[in-house]
Amino acid sequence: MTDNTIALITGANKGIGREIAAQLVARGVTVLLAGRNPELVEAAANELGARPVVLDVTDDASVAAAAKLVEEEHGRLDVLVNNAGITGGRGNNDVATVQKVFNTNVFGVIRVTDTFLPLLLRSSAPRIVNVSSSVGSLAHMASPDDPSPFFSLTYRPSKTALNAITVQYAKELGKQGVKVNAVCPGWCATDLNGFAGHRTPQQGAEIAVTMATIGEDGPNGGFFDENGPVAW
């Protein structure tokens, strides 16, 4: 990470994304704090000393406009943190809800990554961090000791898919010097879970910040939490 590193974080006006932004700002990174709601994004960016970017990961035009703004103002992007995510609510497994969750948690990541890739390839040390969850681990799901045994066709499978596309991007983009990794922040107290988590957003953000700032000897195509590699 250089002194003039430029990082964009999606879904960053609250929760873990906001804390990722705060910790990167504290490291001297130029943070582009992205989210859907202009007022909330502006307020959070002003409070943290970041730069606001209005970006809806589910909307092609919104993502394209955000990329154009970043190109005009900065000319490149060094770090992309795909943090935006939704749960769909526990027990809501109808097709419409599954599609809505995947559009944010999976297709949104593809949409943003592909759109910002030309800017990332202008960086001398491009990094992509996908904020996933161990509840999407197939190893965990198949275990009789699964810590999250609730039935879900939405959030959990969306994180499984996110893990898979992380590996695919890592294999392909690694050829061009881009390091792509997934992280699990743990069960943090945010509005995503009604603030029921036992970890703080500050704790959850740390692994994402670590992967966003890895050096050339850092991993590519891995899945990590604060304790190290997580089973896929």
N, C-alpha and C positions, 0 to 999 in steps of 0.2 A: 504494500500500500504506500502510495506517495502522498506528499503534502497536499496535492491538488486532486485527489481522488474524487470522482463524481459518482454518487450512488443514488439510484431510484428505488423506492420501496412502495409497493402497492398496498392498499388497505392500511395506510399508515397514520390516519388521524386519530386512532384509538388503539387500545389493547397492546398486544405484542408488537405490532407494526410500529406504533408510536414509540415504544421503548427501543426498538431497533434503531429508529431514526435518532432518538436522543443519544444513544450510546455511540453511534457513528459520528454525530455532531461533536460529541465530547472528544473524539479522536482527531478532530480537525478535518473531517470529510465534508465536502459540499453535498448536502443531502437534499434530494428532490422528493418531497413528501407528497405522495399521490393518493387520491381517493375520489369517490364519486361526488360527494357533497361539497360544493365550492366554499360555503361558509365554514364548515367544519375543517376543511383542509386549510383554509386561510388562517383560521384561529390557531390550529395546532402548529402550523409552520412558523407563525409569528412567535409563539410561546417558546419553541425549541431553537429558533435561529436557523430554520431550514427554509427551503424555497417551495412554495406550493405548486402542485401540478394537478389539475383536474383530470381524472382518468377513471373511466368505467371499464373494467376488464372484459365485460360482456358485450361491449359495443365497438365494432370495427372503427367507426369514424372517430370515436373518442380516443381510442388507442393511437390511431394514426395522427390525430391532432397533437396529442401529447408528445409523440416521437418527433414531430416537426418542430415543436417548441424547444425540445431538448437539443435538437440539432442546431437550431438557429442561435440558441443562447450558449451552448457549450461545445458543440461540434463532435462530441463523442460521449460514451457512457462507459464507466469502468466496472460498476457493480450493479446488478439487477437482483433485487430481492422480491420474489413472487410470494407475497404474504397474504394477499386478499383471499378470504375464504368464508363460506357459509356452511351451516349444518343441515338445513332443511327441516330441522325439528325431529325429535325422536318419535318414531312410530309412523312418520309420514313417508311411505314407500311407494306411493302412486307414481306412475310414469312421469307426470308433469313435474313433480317435485324432484325426482331423480334427474330429469333433464336440467332443471334449474340449478341444482347443486353442481352437476358436472360442468355446466356452462361457465360457472365461476371458478371452481376448484381445479378443473382440468383444461377445458377449452380456453378459459381465460389465460392460463399460464402459457399455452401454446400461442395464443393470439399475441400476447405481450412479448414473449420471447422472440417470436419470428419478426415482429415489427421493429423491435429495438436491436435486433442482431447486427444490422449494418453499423450501428453506432458502437456496439460492443466490440466489433472487429477492428475499430479504429483505436482501441485501447491497447496499451503495452502489456496489460495484465488483467484481461477480462474475467469476471467472476459472476456466476449465476447461482443463487441460493433459492431453493424451493422449500417453503415452510410446509412440511408434511406432518405426519403423526404416526406414532407406533401403533395406533389402533388400526391403521391400514396395512400393517404387516401381516402377510399371509401366514408366516410362522406363528404369530401370536393368535390369529384367528383359528388356526387348526389345532391349537393346543388346548387340552382339557383345562388348563390353568389360565385360559384367556382372561385377562383382567377386565375386559369390556365385552361381556358375553351377550349384549343386547343385539337383537336382529336389526340389521340396517342394510338397505340397498342404496343409501345416499352418501352420507359423510364417509363412512369407513371404506366402501369400494372406491370412492372418489380419490381418497388418499392412496389406495393401492395403485390406481391408475397413474396418479401423480408420481409415485415412486418409479413406475415403469417408464414413463416418459423422461424422467430424470436420467435414468440409465441410457436411454436412447440418445438423448441430447449429449450426454457426456461422451459417448462413443464417437458421435459424429463431430461435435464441436471441439472435442479434445484435439482433433487433428489440426485445428486452427488456433490452438493455444488457449481455448476457453475452458475454465474449470467449472464444472456443474455438479453441485451436490444438493442432497436433500437433508433437512434437519427436523428433529422432533423437539419442540420446546417443552414438552410435558404438559400436564394438566394444570393450566394456569387460570387464575381467577380473572376472567374477562366476561363481557356480556355475551360471548359466544356460548357460554355454559351457565349463564345466570350467576356468574361470579362464584361458582361452586368449587372451582379448582383450588388445590392446596398449595400451588406455587404462585409466585408473583410474576407479572409480566416482565419485570426486570430480570428475573432468573431465566425465564423462558427465552428472552431475547439474546442471551449471551452466546448460545451456540450458533445462532444465525450470524451474529457479528463476527464470531471467530471464523466461520467459513467464508464470510464476505471479505475477510482481510488476510486470507492465507497467502503465503509466498509461493514461489515456483516449486518448492518441494512439497507443497500441500497436496491433498488427495483430489481425485477426480472420479466422479461416478459413485460416490459413497453416500451412506445414510447414517447420520450421527445424532446423538444427544450429548448431554454434558459428560456422560461417562464413557463415550467412545462410540464405536460402530453399533448400529441397531440392525437386528435381523430383518431382512426384506420380507 
